[in-house]
Amino acid sequence: MDVQVYVYDLSQGLARQLSRNLLGTYIDAVYHTSIVISGVEYFYGHGINTCRPGSTHFGSPMEKIHLGTTQLPIEVILEYVEALKETYSPESYDLFSHNCNNFSHDFAMFLIGKGIPDHITSLPQTVLNTPFGQMLKPQLDQTMRTVTQAPVAPQQKVDPMKETKSAAQSQPPRSNQATGATYAKNGTSTPAPEGKVHNVTSVSEISRLLSSAAQSCAIVFFTSSTCAPCKLVYGPYDELAAEAGPKAVFIKADINQAHEIAQQFDIRATPTFISLLKGEKQEQWSGANEAQLRGNIKLLLETTFPPHPHTKLDVPNLQRASLAPVLYGKMPPLDKLIAKMGDAGRDQSVVALRSFIQQRNQDGASETPLPDLPAFAAFLDSAISQLPAEVLFAAVDLLRSSMVDSRVGGFFAEDSQDTIEKLMQHVATLEDCPYNLRLVSIHLACNLFASTLWSKSLSANPRIGSLLVQLVTVSLLDDKHPNLRVAAASLAFNLAALNYRIRREENQELLPESDQLELAASLLETLSVEQESKDAVKALALAIGLLVFFAHQNGDLLDICKAMDAASTVKNKEPLSGNDVLVKEIGTELLGKGLR
C-alpha cells in the first residue's frame, strides 16, 4: 500500500505573507499533516480521526508527498492506531509540542521506517525561537485549537477496514515488492472468517459445501420465496451462522429455484431444516420456531465441538487472574549507562534515544516525539557483533527503557531488520553470557508485551517465541542469581498469559507445543526446588496454571504435567505461598481434577 502525507496550510497563505514582518523569520505555512493509506486519511486533532482523502475541514492540501509503501496488513495498522489513541487523546493535544505533525511522524515511522519531513516537525520550535513567537504562544494555541480540534462530522467518517478492502478490490494485483516496513517476511495469520449463509440452487453446489463440512457439521435451510413463515427465521438463521463462524456450514436452498435439491432431500414443506454431523444426517424438523432452531443448532455445535472439561472446574480466582504483562519500566541512571558504552555512546541514534527516554520520563509520552528508531535499530544490529558482551548490556538496557512506550514496541514488532530476534539469538547462544546482559535481555523481553502488536509478531514468527522460551528455561535454572530467576518467572508468565488469551479468544496457540512442553517442564522443576520466595511460588504456579488451563485435551502438555506430578508439586508449595487461594486452586482443581 502506498503511504502519503497530505500537507495543509492552516494560515491559508498568510504565514508566507506576514511571517517575516511579525516574527523576523520566514515561514512558508502553518502546517497540518495527515497520513493517507489505501483510501483513508488519518489525522490527529480531536483525537485520532479518519475520513476520505481530502474531505477534511482543512480544505485542499497544499502538497501531497509520497513517503513509500508498506506491506503491513490493515489489521496490524489499525491495531497500532488503536494503541496510539492513548497517547494522542483529545485532551493531550498541544499546538506546539503534541500536534497533528507529531502523530503523522510517529505513524509514518511505524509504516515505512521514516518520519515526515523535518521542516514540518521543526516548525513549532522555529516559531518559539523568536521573541514574538514566545509572546504569542498562548493566543496562538487558543485561536488555532478551534480549527485543529474541530470534531469530524459523522458523514465524513469512514471505516478503514471497508475502505481498504474496497481499494484492494479496485486495484490490479501487485508484486510482493515494497520499501520500508514489511510484514510479508514471516507471513500473515488469517483470522477465522465470520460465518455466512450460502445460498445454493444446484446439486453440485450443495454437494461441494457438504463435502467441506465432512469433518464438522452443516445445517440446510429449505425455504420458498412464497413462504411467509420462512421470513420469520431469516434473521435468526443469519445470526446463528455469524456466531458459529467456521465451525459449521450454513446453507439455504429456495425450493422454487432448487428443484433437484428439494427432490434429493425429499422436501415436502417449508421451512424445513436438516442438520448433519460429519456427513451423517442428525435431525430434520419443520416450522418457523426460532427457539427450536437455536436449540437444535446449539446442540449440534456442542455435539461436534464438546466443551472442554476445564469448564466444569471450580477455579474462580484463576479465571479472574489479571493477564496484564509484567513490565520493567524503571529508568536507569542514563549518564552512567551511556558512559559504559564508550565511543558507541556518542552515536547520534544513541544520543537521540537517550533524550527520548529522559523527556518521556519527565513530560510523559504525549509530550515526547519518537526519535529515529530505524537508525537505532541499525546501530544495535552492528553493536550485537561489535560491542563486547559486558558493554552491549548498556545498549540493550537503553532499548529496554524505551520499549515501555507502545509506539516503540509497535515499531520493533514490525521492524524489517529483525533487531529483537537477532539480539535474543545472540544472548541465547552466547557462551558464558554475563549476568547483567542476560538479566536486562529478559527485562527487555518482558517489555515487548507492552505493545499489543507483539502478539501478532510472535504468532507470525515462532522463532522469537522459541528464543524467549530458551531464555526463560536457562535462567530459571540459575541457582546463583535470584533476581535472574524472578525475571525469568515474569517472562514465563507473560508468555503463558498471552498464549492463554489467544487460546481462549482465537482458539489458537501462540507457542508451538514443543515450546510449551519445554516451558512447563522448567517451571515445574524450578517450583519444586523453590524454598524461599512466596512471590516466586505464586508467579511460577500462575504461569503453569495459565499454560495448562484449557490446553488441548489430546496434546502432550497435559501428559507431561501428569508425568511430572504437577499437582503434587504445586500442592507442596501451598504453605510457602501462605496458603494462597489461587495456588490452591491451581494445585487441587486444575492440576488435580483437571488432569484426570
Summary of the structure (lengths in Angstrom):
residues: 596
radius of gyration: 29.0
end to end distance: 51.6
largest distance: 89.2
contacts: 1924
relative contact order: 0.07
helix: 57%
strand: 11%
